[in-house]
Structure formats: structure tokens, C-alpha cells
Amino acid sequence: MPDPITVTIKLFAIYQEAYGLPEVQWQFPAGATVGAVRDRALSDHPQLEPWRDRTRLGLNLQFVVEETPLHDGDEVVLIPPVSGG
């Protein structure tokens, strides 16, 4: 069985409020996808579920789709919609 991978997750807006931290590090099994990061955040904080389909996913400074595979040392960004004006 392959070793787990460690990724850094940068949290913004409502995600940062939920965790009380600007970033966290999590381990995932080899072969996990960027979508697994979002799913774990929603599992940890079910109140974030309304943002599931509106959260942009970033991987190493590029927007990606949830099926994008993760690699050890990657940096994932969860970007919910933000209001401004």
C-alpha cells in the first residue's frame, strides 16, 4: 500500500472562519483528488455544505477540476464566493 500524501490547504473567507486558521495540513491516501479536500472540509464543518458547488478549487496556483489528482507536497486552495463592491 502506498504511503499517504500530505497536502497544505489554504483557507479563505468562510472556510477560514470555520477552522479559525489560515491553513491546515492533511494527509490523504495516494490517488486522492482535489475534490477529496473539499469533501473533508465539508465533513468537518457541515455548515459549509451550501458552498459545495460554489467553491473554486485551486492546486498549486491554478484553478482545477475536482477530479485532479493530488501529489505529496501540493498546495490546495478552497475559494468560496466572496461578496465585494
N, C-alpha and C positions, 0 to 999 in steps of 0.2 A: 504494500500500500504506500503510495507516495506521501512524502511529508506534507503537512499543511503549509499554506502560504500565508504571509502576513501582509496586510494592506493598511494604509493610512487613509482614514476617511475625514475629509474636511467638511465641517457642518456650518450651514448658513441659516439665517433667519429662524424659522420655526423649529428646524432641526436642532440648531444650536440652543435655542430656548429649552427644548425638551431635555437635552442632555446636560445643559449647563456647562458645556465645554466647546471650544472651537474645533477640536479634532479628537478622534479616537483611533486606536489601532485594534483591529480584529484579525482573527485567524479564520481561514476558510479551507475546506478540502481542495486539493488540486482539481482543476477543471471547473471551479465555481465561476459564475458570471457576475458582471456589474449589477445585474438585477438582484442577485442574492444579497448585495449590500443594502439596497433599498428595502428588500423584504425583511431583513434582520432589523433595520431601524423601525419599521412599522410593527414588527413583532414585539420589540422592546417597548414601544410607545404607541399603542393602538389609536390614541387620539390623533395621530398623524395620518391615518388611513385616508381621509378625504383628499390628501395631497398625492396619493399613489400615482395617478395618471397625469398629474400636472408637474411632477418633479423632473427636471432635466438631470441627466446623468453625465458626469464628466469623468474622463480617465486620462491621467497624465496631460492635463491642459487641453483636451479635445472633447467635444461632445460626442457621445457614443450611444448605441442602442443597448437595451438591457441584456441582449444575448452575447455581448462582447466578453470574451474570456479574461479572467484576471490572472496576473502573474505576481510572484513574490516581489514585494517592494513597490507595487503600484500605489498610486495616489488617486483615490476616488473622491469626487465632489458631488454632494447632493444639493441641488439648487431648486428650491421651491419657487413658485411665482412670487414676485415681490411687487408691492404697490409703490408708487412714487409719483412725483409730478412736478 
